[in-house]
Amino acid sequence: MSIMCDVKDIDAFADVLVHKIPSAADSAKTRTITLLKPVFFPAPKDRPLQLERYQVALRVASDELHNVFNHTIHLDYSSDVFPTYAAYSFGEDDILLSMLSVSRDKIRAFVKKNIESEKGVLGVDVARINMSKRVAPTEMWKKYREKKYLFKPYNGYEEYDYTEQAALEGAFVRDV
C-alpha cells in the first residue's frame, strides 16, 4: 500500500508515521519514500485504453542528478509510454517516476533506450503497480497536481487521474 502526503513539517508528521500508519495498515514493515520537487504530467488524449502503471526508480551519480532529472522529464514520450509524475527521492533511489505503458516490454525498451544510457545513471528498476487508490479528496488532489504540472494541458493533452482508473479496476483481468 502506498500513501502519499504533502507535509510541511516532517517532525510533526513523524508521530503519524510511527504510531498511526502501522496500526491502521496492520503492517509488519513500513518504508518511507520522500518525493521532493514532484512534477506532474498531463496525459496524451490519444493514449491507449488499456494501460499499466509502473514505478521507475533511478540511482544516479550525485554530480549528474540534476541533468538526469531534467533529461527524464523532457524526454519525447509517446502515447503508449508516458509519465504521470517524477520526483527526486534521495533514499534508496534518487529519482522516482510513475509511468503508464501498454506493456512491460514497451516500458522496458523505452527505459533502456532513453534513460539507462544517460550519463550518470547507475541503475534502474522497473516495477509494475498492481493497484493504486487515492485517499485525498478529488478536488484537493486536482489542485495539488495542477500547481506542479510540468506544462499545462493543451491541445492533444488532458488532465488524467491515473489513480481513479487503477482503484476502480484493481488487478487487471489477465492477473486474476
KELUM-653495 format. One record per residue (C-alpha): residue in three letters; x, y, z. Coordinates in steps of 0.1 Angstrom, whole numbers, plus 2048, in hexadecimal, padded with zeros to 3 digits. Example, Ala and Ser with C-alpha at 12.3 -4.5 7.8 and 13.67 -1.06 7.14 Angstrom:
2
ALA87B7D384E
SER8897F5847
***
This chain:
176
MET800800800
SER80D8237F8
ILE80284280A
MET80D8647FC
CYS80C882814
ASP8168A680D
VAL8268B082E
LYS8348D2838
ASP8428C685A
ILE8518A3858
ASP8588A287D
ALA8348A7885
PHE82A88C86C
ALA84287387D
ASP82886A897
VAL81086087B
LEU82C84B86A
VAL83683A88A
HIS81583589C
LYS7F7839884
ILE80082A863
PRO80F80886E
SER7F1800884
ALA7D780C86A
ALA7E87F884E
ASP7EF7DA865
SER8127DA856
ALA8317C8862
LYS8487E0850
THR846803841
ARG85C816829
THR85B83C825
ILE86484B804
THR868870803
LEU85D8807E2
LEU86D8A27DE
LYS8648BB7C3
PRO84A8A57B2
VAL8418AC78E
PHE8208A0780
PHE81789A75B
PRO7F689D749
ALA7ED87E734
PRO7EC87C70E
LYS7C887C702
ASP7D18616E8
ARG7DD848703
PRO7D3824701
LEU7B6818717
GLN7C97FC728
LEU7E680A73C
GLU7FB7FB757
ARG80C811772
TYR83180D77A
GLN84981C792
VAL86B823783
ALA88682879E
LEU8A7838794
ARG8C88377A7
VAL8DD85479A
ALA9008627A0
SER8FE8817B6
ASP90F89879D
GLU8F688E781
LEU8D688E796
HIS8C88AF788
ASN8D28A6765
VAL8C2884766
PHE8A2891776
ASN89F8AD75C
HIS8A6895740
THR88C87D74D
ILE870896750
HIS8768A572E
LEU87888471A
ASP8638806FB
TYR849868709
SER8328556F2
SER80D84F6F9
ASP81482A702
VAL82F83371C
PHE82B853730
PRO832861753
THR81886B76D
TYR83187A785
ALA85687C78D
ALA8678877AD
TYR8898877BF
SER88986C7DA
PHE8AB86B7EB
GLY8A784A7FD
GLU8AE8287EF
ASP8A78387CD
ASP8AF85B7C1
ILE8938627A8
LEU8708517A6
LEU85A852788
SER836845786
MET82F83B762
LEU81382C74E
SER819813732
VAL8077FA71D
SER81F7DE727
ARG83D7D573C
ASP8517CF71C
LYS8497F270E
ILE85380472E
ARG8737EF733
ALA87E7F770F
PHE87681C713
VAL88981E734
LYS8A780B727
LYS8AA821708
ASN8A2843718
ILE8AB84273C
GLU8C4826745
SER8DC83272B
GLU8DD856739
LYS8FE861748
GLY8FD85E76E
VAL8E2843770
LEU8F0827786
GLY8D1811787
VAL8AC80F77E
ASP8917F978C
VAL86F7F677C
ALA8527E8790
ARG82D7E5787
ILE8147F479F
ASN7F67DD7A1
MET7DF7F47B4
SER7DE8187BF
LYS7C482A7D3
ARG7C484F7D9
VAL7B98587FD
ALA7BA87E7F8
PRO79988E7ED
THR7968927C8
GLU7968B87C8
MET7B48BA7E0
TRP7C88A27CA
LYS7BF8B47AA
LYS7CA8D67B8
TYR7EB8C77C6
ARG7F28B77A4
GLU7E98D6790
LYS8038EB7A4
LYS81E8D379B
TYR8188CB776
LEU8378CD760
PHE8208DC746
LYS7FB8E4746
PRO7E48CE732
TYR7E08DB70F
ASN7D58CE6ED
GLY7DD8A96ED
TYR7E08A6713
GLU7C78A572F
GLU7C68A1755
TYR7C687C75F
ASP7C386D781
TYR7D384B77D
THR7CA8417A1
GLU7A5842799
GLN7A982877D
ALA7BF811792
ALA7A98147B1
LEU78A80B79D
GLU79A7EE78A
GLY7B27E17A4
ALA7C57C3796
PHE7C47C0770
VAL7AE7A4762
ARG7CC790756
ASP7DB790779
VAL7BC78178A
***
